[in-house]
Amino acid sequence: MGINIKLTMVVTTLFVTTINSTCKKGQVCADNNTYTFINNYAKAYPDSDSIRVGDTLWIEISMPTTLKDELTNTMIDFSDAVSVGNTFSIDVFVGGNVNNPGTAYAANNFNYYVINGQSLNSPNPDRTRQYTFAKMGGLFVLKVGVIAKSIGIYSLAISDDAGVHEKGDNCTKASFAFKYANTNQHLYYYQNNRPGYVISDYERQHMYCFKVY
């Protein structure tokens, strides 16, 4: 009787240990992204270096839900992605130099009107607005109107997005790289605000400059 009890306890312990080990392994995810999607393009319009107070600047991003992975060079259906998003950072130029960008937070100098996508609460509302994309057919789409309230010379920078996972799969993650295309970004405003500074490639891809009068 004593031997059977001990054997049962050993088998039970091994069973519980195996189950726990299996469950714990299922919860461990790698920190790195599984997929990297680049060449996701944003457009700003009307394509003018100046707008008036009360005018609307439109920022639009549209990309397919099946994208080319930069790491494997294969097409990946990521249509079940949860909350693909973008953050707009809005600054007003106040005069800088090589070591100082010469900007101030200016998100509150505009109103915002979302056509496609959803607005999120921003952790830094003085500078940023955050959005998630809408899924329309085979596309992820974001379209936001930025309505000027105050005069000044501004930059509106879009962000990249990393750590995006699919519904029901927290381990398979993707990073999305965005950049402006088919848009005159009027970067001379930034250069004039920061004489002697060499604009970085990241800034060239992500920054759009314009004047409100």
Order of alpha helices (4+ residues) and beta strands (2+ residues): alpha-beta-beta-beta-beta-beta-beta-beta-beta-beta-beta-beta-beta-beta-beta-beta-alpha-alpha-beta
